[in-house]
């Protein structure tokens, strides 16, 4: 399809992939395919286990797999995993450890697709790094149903910003507001990729986590449809002045995500902000 914002390669430091770990694989596939009109393909990864690749216009936009038995026994809830592109997963892990991060799973090869590791920043938020080989990550962006940006929810904005700035070279943009209401904008190679929420805007009882935003053409319509499909609405559609509209939800299995409708690409670019 001409004019589609195709992604062939991710720069180091870009959010490059999202992966749903769920308690109900079949239910999750039904929910997301109906909500975002995602098609999907599946690859076997074990006895009666499959890795689902979600697609928009034939291009990869995310994946899903079932939480393993041990994780479910430990009470690990359904959640979205967020990946950051790196040139060398082993080097990224070593650097993260030097900066005070924790290695939750050391580097490992995922067949011939790439090399990955699971890390936790000093404030407790988990994320993954991805050294691409055959699988580059998102194959399309900027269209409904594709990944948009991600926000970090943590009570320690400063500690988190220092860690990611030194690990990935992200530039941190701070609004001229009081500390408790200051949204930190994250830029990778001058491209806005997300932010760090002000502590006043987060649930103090929730552990630190990365929240993904998925692009939609109509936030209100998508939120209503998600609710009808069994989603829980944490935050109903609300305006982001001069930018667009957003809503925060959890799928029927409890995995949290957000949706974002840009007023216009021109307005989004002019403001240099996101949700």
C-alpha positions in Angstrom: 0.0 0.0 0.0 1.7 3.2 -1.1 2.3 5.9 1.5 2.3 3.6 4.5 4.8 4.5 7.2 6.8 1.3 6.8 9.6 0.6 9.3 12.5 -1.3 8.0 15.0 -0.7 10.9 14.9 0.7 14.4 17.6 3.0 15.6 19.3 2.0 18.9 17.2 3.4 21.8 13.8 3.2 19.9 10.9 1.2 21.3 10.9 -1.6 18.8 8.5 -4.2 20.0 5.6 -5.0 22.4 4.6 -8.5 23.5 1.5 -9.5 25.5 2.0 -12.1 28.2 -1.5 -13.3 29.0 -3.5 -15.8 31.1 -5.9 -16.5 28.2 -4.2 -16.7 24.8 -7.4 -17.4 22.8 -9.4 -14.7 24.6 -6.7 -12.1 24.1 -6.4 -12.8 20.4 -10.2 -12.4 20.1 -10.2 -9.1 22.0 -7.3 -7.4 20.2 -8.2 -8.6 16.8 -11.7 -7.3 17.1 -10.7 -4.0 18.8 -7.8 -3.1 16.4 -8.7 -5.2 13.4 -5.4 -7.0 13.8 -4.8 -10.1 11.7 -2.4 -12.7 13.1 -0.1 -15.6 12.4 1.1 -18.3 14.8 4.2 -20.2 15.4 4.6 -23.2 17.7 6.9 -22.7 20.7 6.1 -25.8 22.7 3.5 -28.5 23.3 0.2 -26.8 22.8 1.9 -23.4 23.0 2.0 -20.7 20.2 3.6 -17.3 19.7 1.1 -15.0 18.0 2.3 -12.2 15.7 -0.3 -9.4 15.3 -0.3 -7.5 12.0 -1.7 -4.4 10.4 -1.7 -4.4 6.6 0.6 -7.4 6.7 3.2 -5.7 8.8 4.1 -6.8 12.4 2.8 -4.6 15.2 3.1 -6.8 18.3 2.8 -10.3 19.7 1.2 -12.5 22.3 2.0 -15.6 24.2 0.6 -17.3 27.3 2.2 -16.9 30.7 3.9 -20.2 31.6 2.6 -22.4 34.4 5.2 -21.2 36.9 4.5 -17.6 36.3 0.8 -18.1 36.7 1.4 -20.1 39.9 3.4 -17.1 41.2 0.5 -14.9 40.5 2.2 -12.9 37.7 -0.7 -10.9 36.1 -1.3 -10.4 32.4 0.9 -7.6 31.1 2.5 -6.0 28.0 6.3 -6.3 27.7 8.1 -3.4 26.0 11.4 -3.8 24.1 14.1 -1.2 23.3 16.4 -1.7 20.3 20.1 -2.0 21.1 23.1 -2.8 18.9 24.5 -5.3 21.4 22.3 -6.9 24.1 25.2 -8.1 26.2 26.8 -4.7 26.3 23.4 -3.1 27.2 23.0 -5.5 30.1 26.4 -4.8 31.4 25.9 -1.1 31.2 22.4 -1.3 32.9 24.0 -3.2 35.8 26.7 -0.5 36.2 23.9 2.1 36.4 22.0 0.3 39.1 19.6 -1.8 37.1 18.8 -5.4 37.8 19.2 -8.3 35.3 16.0 -10.3 35.5 17.0 -12.6 32.6 20.5 -12.6 31.1 21.0 -12.3 27.3 19.7 -15.2 25.3 19.2 -16.0 21.6 15.6 -16.3 20.4 16.3 -18.8 17.6 17.5 -16.7 14.7 15.2 -13.8 15.4 17.4 -11.8 17.7 19.0 -11.6 21.1 17.2 -10.3 24.2 17.5 -9.7 27.9 15.0 -8.7 30.6 16.0 -5.8 32.8 14.6 -3.7 35.7 15.5 -0.1 36.1 16.6 1.2 39.6 13.0 2.3 40.4 11.6 -1.2 39.7 10.1 -0.9 36.2 10.8 -3.9 33.9 11.7 -3.6 30.3 13.5 -5.7 27.6 16.3 -5.0 25.2 16.4 -6.4 21.7 19.3 -7.0 19.4 17.7 -7.6 16.1 18.7 -10.3 13.7 15.9 -11.8 11.5 13.1 -10.0 13.4 13.5 -6.2 13.4 10.4 -5.4 15.5 7.5 -3.1 14.5 7.1 -3.1 10.8 4.7 -0.2 10.6 3.9 2.8 12.7 1.7 5.9 12.6 -1.5 4.1 11.6 -4.5 3.0 13.7 -3.6 -0.2 15.6 0.1 0.5 15.8 2.3 1.3 18.7 2.5 5.0 19.4 4.6 5.9 22.5 5.2 4.7 26.0 5.0 6.3 29.4 6.9 5.3 32.5 4.9 5.4 35.8 7.4 5.6 38.7 7.5 7.6 42.0 11.2 8.4 41.2 11.3 10.6 38.0 14.8 11.9 38.5 16.4 8.5 39.2 14.6 6.9 36.3 15.5 9.8 33.9 19.2 9.6 34.8 19.3 5.8 34.3 17.7 5.8 30.8 19.6 8.9 29.7 22.9 7.1 30.4 21.8 3.7 29.2 20.2 4.7 25.9 21.3 8.3 25.3 17.7 9.5 25.5 17.2 13.3 25.9 15.0 14.4 28.7 12.7 17.4 28.2 11.1 18.9 31.3 8.1 21.1 31.4 8.3 24.4 33.2 5.9 23.3 36.0 6.1 22.4 39.7 7.9 19.2 40.4 4.8 17.1 41.2 3.1 18.0 37.9 6.1 18.0 35.6 5.8 15.5 32.7 9.3 14.4 31.4 9.4 14.1 27.6 11.7 11.4 26.2 13.5 11.9 22.9 15.6 9.4 21.0 17.7 11.0 18.3 15.3 14.0 18.5 12.2 11.9 18.0 9.6 12.0 20.8 9.1 8.4 22.0 7.2 8.9 25.3 7.6 10.2 28.8 7.9 9.8 32.5 4.6 10.6 34.3 4.6 13.1 37.2 4.3 11.3 40.6 1.0 13.1 41.2 -0.5 11.5 38.2 0.1 7.9 39.2 -1.5 5.4 41.6 0.9 5.3 44.6 -0.1 1.7 45.3 0.9 0.5 41.8 4.4 -0.8 41.2 6.5 1.1 38.6 5.8 0.0 35.0 5.9 1.1 31.4 2.5 1.8 29.8 2.1 1.4 26.0 -0.1 3.6 23.9 -1.8 2.3 20.7 -2.9 4.7 18.0 -6.6 4.9 17.1 -8.6 7.1 14.8 -11.4 7.8 17.3 -10.6 7.4 21.0 -14.2 7.6 22.2 -15.4 5.0 19.7 -12.5 2.6 20.5 -12.9 3.0 24.3 -16.6 2.2 24.0 -15.9 -0.8 21.8 -13.2 -2.1 24.2 -15.6 -1.9 27.1 -18.2 -3.8 25.1 -15.6 -6.5 24.5 -14.9 -6.9 28.2 -12.2 -4.3 28.9 -12.0 -2.3 32.1 -11.9 1.5 31.6 -9.4 3.0 34.1 -9.5 6.4 32.6 -12.3 7.4 30.2 -11.4 9.4 27.1 -9.9 12.7 28.0 -8.4 15.6 26.0 -4.7 16.4 26.0 -4.6 20.1 25.2 -3.5 20.8 21.7 -2.5 17.1 21.1 -5.4 14.7 21.0 -7.4 12.4 23.2 -6.4 9.3 25.3 -8.0 6.6 27.5 -6.4 4.0 29.8 -7.8 0.5 29.9 -7.1 -3.1 30.9 -8.0 -6.0 28.6 -10.3 -8.7 29.8 -7.3 -10.6 31.3 -6.1 -7.5 33.1 -3.2 -6.3 30.9 -3.1 -2.5 31.0 -2.7 -0.3 27.9 -3.7 3.1 26.6 -5.1 4.4 23.4 -4.3 7.7 21.7 -6.0 9.7 19.0 -3.9 12.6 17.6 -5.9 15.6 16.6 -3.7 15.9 13.5 -0.2 14.9 12.6 0.6 18.6 12.0 -0.6 19.6 15.5 1.3 16.7 17.1 4.5 17.6 15.4 4.1 21.3 16.1 3.7 20.7 19.8 6.5 18.2 20.0 4.5 16.3 22.7 2.6 13.1 23.1 0.3 11.6 25.7 
